[in-house]
Amino acid sequence: MFGINMMRKGDVWPECHAKNIMFITMVLEYIWRSVSDEYKSKMLEADQLSNEEIENSIIDKFNVHENGPISEWLNMTSLFTSGCPHKINKGNFSGCSMCNYFKEDLESLVLINLLKERDPVRYGNVIKYSFDLLRGKKKMPNLFEYVNGHDSLSPDELPDPVFQQIFLKEQLFSSKPYRLILETRANNVSAARIRECKKKSAKTIEIAFGVEVYDDWIRNHWLNKDIGNRDIINAIRTIKECGCISRGNLLIGIPGLNEKQSLLILKKSVDWLLDLQIDRITVSPLNNKENTLQNFIYNHFEQTEESKNRAVIGSMEDGNPSVFFLFDAIYMLMENQKLLDIIVFAPINFIKYFDMKLKYHKFKGLKDICSYISNAMIEFDKTRDSAILERVKEQLCNEAQYQAYKKENERLPGLDGVYDTLRWTGKMLSKSIWGNRWKEKTEVLDEELNHLNTKFTER
């Protein structure tokens, strides 16, 4: 279980549950329990099939599989792999608390994992087939090529023979693209794999990995990332030593914290990554997706006076952070001119976010404001002209809704209240999940919270 794997010698978060599961993992395993049960049931059924039948069944599904988004300078190709081992956890789904990968097509996920276990060669053939089908065989590359599984440098997701078959045996394209972009988890950044891949597949390689927040405790005991600060520091150093580009992904909005706390944590997270001399930073708004922590908060927290006063992300509006919070976050970051060429907006999550917000806001005033911010963000992303954000800020300051939002935000606790906010959210989660046993489960979180960074405490 992740509660065991979390603890590594030398990491800063405590060995308080080395023999037990962390509170957040228990929460997520509860949220994902029906998916875990279905996965195991389908695995038993699929176990009756031959390897050839499994391979053919997977390939048949590719006929309706769509390619990723394409722009004039970027192609995105999603490899069909066994998925993120951290999320699947051998059938006991949990993983990162804001992620809901793999819920859509569980049958295919079962088949590809079974094939990998039984016949790695066939597994590699299927992945290569998925690339050839989606991107084409030996096609002319675009300037940037995003080729990705989920944890592309993971020896679990792509064992050595499979990694060689996909990236090293022959060139993916008719010539090397200017840049190949891969995603991985920071603890799987491998100098050997990066160097081999760069030599064979691209002129330069950009390695993206999830950071989410700068704080070890929140990243691991709340977001369930299982990635330490040391992993991130080592990843950036290794990527630089290989002559490649590092990119860290950050969350805009932390489920279960309020927006004031989330904004301050985002600022500190960006500053921390800049101090580490990371090359690029992707920012992504938290989305209210099924089977995530924020979605559970949205569906199960009662709208009491206290919950309204706490205003934690997930419990308000449509379960997504407010559009005013999102704009304030981008405006705050872009006040630092150095970030204009460093910050990248995660396209898929921004599109999903604004799509949900525009559906949520029924009244013309807020709907128009949301649309105005969305259009301005698109324009700013194209031009990186700070004047666009300045115009939006000036306009918002004249809007009564924004003024009310800022006034409400002022009364919320900041970083010194994170301990109290997390404890309240944890207590509400425990009551929603375990009923009369909520105190027993909250004690697990209380023990972990004893090791929360002291700057977050208010005791």
Secondary structure, 3 states (H helix, E strand, C coil): CHHHHCCCCCCCCCCCCCCCCCHHHHHHHHHCHHHHHHHHHHHHHHCCCCHHHHHHHHHHHHHHCCCCCECCCEEEEECCCCCCHHHHHHHCCCCCCCCCCCCCCHHHHHHHHHHHHHCHHHHHHHHHHHHHHHHCCCCCCCCEEEEECCCCCCCCCCCHHHHHHHHHCCCCCCCCCCEEEEEECHHHCCHHHHHHHHHHHCCEEEEEEEEECCCHHHHHHHCCCCCCHHHHHHHHHHHHHCCCEEEEEEEECCCCCEHHHHHHHHHHHHHHHHHCCCCEEEEEECCCCCCCHHHHHHHHCCCCHHHHHHCECCCCCCCCCCHHHHHHHHHHHHCCHHHHHCEEECHHHHHHHHHHHHHHCCCHHHHHHHHHHHHHHHHHHHHCCHHHHHHHHHHHCCCHHHHHHHHHHHHCCCHHHHHHHHHHHHHHHHHHHHHHHHHHHHHHHHHHHCCCCHHHCCC
